[in-house]
Amino acid sequence: MPRRPEQGVRSAFRQWRARRPFWGGLLLALGGAEILLTEKASLKVVMHVGMQGLAGYLLPVVMLLCGLLTLFSPSQRIFYSIIGILTSLGTWVTSNLGGFFVGLLLGAVGSCLAFGWLPDQEPRRSRSRRREDARAAEAVRADDARAAKDTEQAATTERTADAEQAVQL
């Protein structure tokens, strides 16, 4: 049966996503975008403009770029995540308390996820798959134990029969 085109695109995206710190880069970029959007809020919502206004726009742009660069250049993830966390913390002062804490938290969590991502990690198995593997291993152990017990009983029976033959002679 031929594969549907959506399955090919979905599996290709999953493979692409597995080779990079996807969630870390995405959260970092979303944090930067959220802070940029709160900079554009009306003056009634804005708590303060920040230091000279330029840094209020510059730091979220750097966060957004770090998130995108983390996605598209995962080999440099440590550098981008360090710059991302520093800019996220800098938005506390420059950009409406880091986008009213939401952008700051998104950026901080995304940077931490990107920093902690390991490139050569085995893919995670689902809980149901782990349970199936444990049941299969338990069944193999039970079969091995049963076979060992049967072998031991056969050996004991054989020894008993040999002993009885020796007594009869």
Secondary structure as GFF3:
##gff-version 3
##sequence-region A 1 169
A	DSSP	alpha_helix	5	18	.	.	.	ID=ss1
A	DSSP	alpha_helix	22	39	.	.	.	ID=ss2
A	DSSP	alpha_helix	54	72	.	.	.	ID=ss3
A	DSSP	three_ten_helix	74	76	.	.	.	ID=ss4
A	DSSP	alpha_helix	77	94	.	.	.	ID=ss5
A	DSSP	alpha_helix	96	100	.	.	.	ID=ss6
A	DSSP	alpha_helix	102	116	.	.	.	ID=ss7
A	DSSP	alpha_helix	127	168	.	.	.	ID=ss8
###
